[in-house]
Amino acid sequence: MPSQLVEKYFRVENLPHIWCPGCGNGIVTRAIVKAIDNMNLNKDEVCIVSGIGCSSRASGYLDFNTLHTTHGRALAFATGIKLSKPELTVIVITGDGDAAAIGGNHLIHAARRNIDITTIVYNNHIYGMTGGQYSPTTPTGEKGTTAPYGNIDANFDLCDLVKGAGASFIARGTVYGAKLLEKQIENGIKNKGFSFIEALTICPTYYGRRNKKGSVVDMTTYLKDNAINISAWNKLPKEKKIGKFIVGEIYNNKRAEYTEEYDKIIKSL
């Protein structure tokens, strides 16, 4: 990242970061910063909220209005901020465990309300910070410290989950396709409603080692080789989709936004 962007958007006194060598979280964080910079947003009008976990450390490094909250509760705090200050651009940074396990109820209701919050899930398929436990997105059969013989649970497709709950903008990107991820975040921020971007990232330390995924390069190459843009996905025969996953803008459907509807009620009293 250019030094001028670091000096402009990061709390340099809190650097260097604590992420492991090869972790993809820095790439996702850079994509967020680049999206904000591309849109020329005023730093004082951006609020970044995070929960607990590897991804959620990002709020401590970023020089905006930031809030590092309790585990799973980032969207609850963000909802309060957006209702009290609807003029702010509110961005939630969270992980797959933080968002879909302890925070799962907040996730579905934020999507249901279609409140104007952009949520970016750093999905590394594991609880990285708290000890390598399996998460709601750990693929069936993969291992974690709490699943030493393999996870028997079916894993969530987070994009399908929030679509069913009512999100109005849904996209998925990877740390290999950083430029696409940057654009997805930008489009998510522009959407007037609940925007959900799943960023597939890598955890070489806990997930990679335990599941013998090879080097950082191997894990990143896996994302490259198995991601298929949604524009091509629908044209592929079923057998070509086995083991692959969709990236791109998955869903975009404008509907009434929560804080605007709430404001109408207040004005009618």
Long-range contacts (C-beta under 8 A, 24 or more apart in sequence): 1-30, 1-33, 5-33, 5-34, 5-37, 8-37, 8-43, 8-63, 9-33, 9-36, 9-37, 9-43, 9-62, 9-63, 9-64, 10-61, 10-62, 10-63, 11-60, 11-61, 11-62, 11-63, 14-60, 14-61, 15-61, 17-57, 17-61, 18-57, 19-54, 19-57, 20-128, 20-203, 20-204, 20-205, 21-204, 21-216, 22-202, 22-204, 22-205, 22-215, 22-216, 22-219, 23-54, 23-124, 23-128, 23-201, 23-202, 23-203, 23-204, 23-205, 24-122, 24-124, 24-175, 24-201, 24-202, 24-203, 24-220, 25-54, 25-55, 25-57, 25-58, 25-122, 25-124, 25-201, 27-175, 27-178, 27-181, 27-201, 28-55, 28-58, 28-120, 28-122, 28-175, 28-181, 28-199, 28-201, 29-58, 29-61, 29-62, 29-93, 30-178, 31-173, 31-178, 31-181, 31-182, 31-185, 31-199, 32-58, 32-62, 32-91, 32-93, 32-120, 32-185, 33-62, 34-182, 35-182, 35-183, 35-185, 35-186, 35-189, 36-189, 38-182, 38-186, 39-186, 39-189, 39-190, 41-89, 41-189, 45-87, 45-88, 45-89, 46-88, 46-89, 46-91, 47-78, 47-81, 47-85, 47-88, 47-89, 47-90, 47-91, 48-91, 48-92, 48-93, 49-74, 49-75, 49-77, 49-78, 49-81, 49-90, 49-91, 49-92, 49-93, 50-74, 50-92, 50-93, 50-94, 51-94, 51-95, 51-98, 51-99, 51-103, 52-98, 52-129, 52-130, 53-94, 53-95, 53-97, 53-98, 53-127, 53-128, 53-129, 53-130, 54-95, 54-122, 54-124, 54-128, 54-129, 54-203, 55-93, 55-94, 55-95, 55-98, 55-121, 55-122, 56-93, 56-94, 56-95, 56-98, 57-129, 58-93, 59-93, 71-98, 71-102, 71-103, 72-98, 72-99, 72-101, 72-102, 72-103, 72-104, 72-106, 73-103, 73-106, 74-98, 74-99, 74-103, 74-106, 75-99, 75-103, 75-106, 75-107, 75-110, 75-117, 75-119, 76-106, 78-110, 78-117, 79-106, 79-110, 79-113, 79-115, 79-117, 82-115, 82-116, 82-117, 82-259, 83-115, 83-259, 83-262, 86-116, 86-259, 86-260, 86-263, 89-118, 89-189, 90-116, 90-117, 90-118, 91-117, 91-118, 91-119, 91-120, 91-189, 92-117, 92-118, 92-119, 92-120, 93-120, 93-122, 94-119, 94-120, 94-121, 94-122, 95-121, 95-122, 95-123, 95-124, 95-127, 95-128, 95-135, 96-121, 96-122, 96-123, 96-124, 96-125, 96-126, 96-135, 96-136, 96-137, 96-158, 97-126, 97-127, 97-130, 97-133, 97-135, 97-136, 99-158, 100-135, 100-136, 100-137, 100-156, 100-158, 100-161, 101-135, 101-136, 104-136, 107-161, 107-162, 107-165, 108-161, 108-162, 108-165, 109-165, 110-194, 111-162, 111-165, 111-166, 111-167, 111-194, 111-196, 112-165, 112-166, 113-166, 113-194, 113-258, 114-166, 114-167, 114-168, 114-193, 114-194, 114-255, 114-256, 114-257, 114-258, 115-193, 115-194, 115-257, 115-258, 115-259, 116-191, 116-192, 116-193, 116-194, 116-257, 116-258, 116-259, 117-194, 117-195, 118-185, 118-188, 118-189, 118-191, 118-195, 118-197, 119-194, 119-195, 119-196, 119-197, 120-185, 120-188, 120-197, 120-199, 121-158, 121-196, 121-197, 121-198, 121-199, 122-199, 122-201, 123-158, 123-198, 123-199, 123-200, 123-201, 124-201, 124-202, 124-203, 124-207, 125-155, 125-203, 125-207, 126-203, 126-206, 126-207, 127-206, 128-203, 128-205, 128-206, 128-207, 131-206, 132-206, 132-207, 132-210, 138-207, 142-207, 142-211, 143-210, 143-211, 144-206, 144-207, 144-210, 145-206, 145-210, 158-196, 158-198, 159-196, 159-198, 159-246, 159-250, 159-251, 162-194, 162-196, 163-250, 163-251, 166-194, 167-193, 167-194, 167-195, 167-196, 167-251, 168-192, 168-193, 168-194, 168-195, 168-251, 168-252, 168-253, 168-254, 168-255, 169-193, 169-194, 169-195, 169-196, 169-249, 169-251, 169-252, 170-195, 170-196, 170-197, 170-249, 170-250, 170-251, 170-252, 171-195, 171-196, 171-197, 171-198, 171-248, 171-249, 171-250, 172-197, 172-198, 172-199, 172-200, 172-245, 172-246, 172-247, 172-248, 172-250, 173-197, 173-198, 173-199, 173-200, 173-247, 173-248, 174-199, 174-200, 174-201, 174-223, 174-224, 174-227, 174-247, 175-199, 175-200, 175-201, 175-202, 175-220, 175-223, 176-220, 176-221, 176-223, 176-224, 176-227, 177-223, 177-224, 177-227, 177-247, 180-247, 180-248, 184-248, 184-249, 187-249, 191-252, 191-254, 192-254, 192-257, 192-260, 193-254, 193-255, 193-257, 200-227, 200-245, 200-247
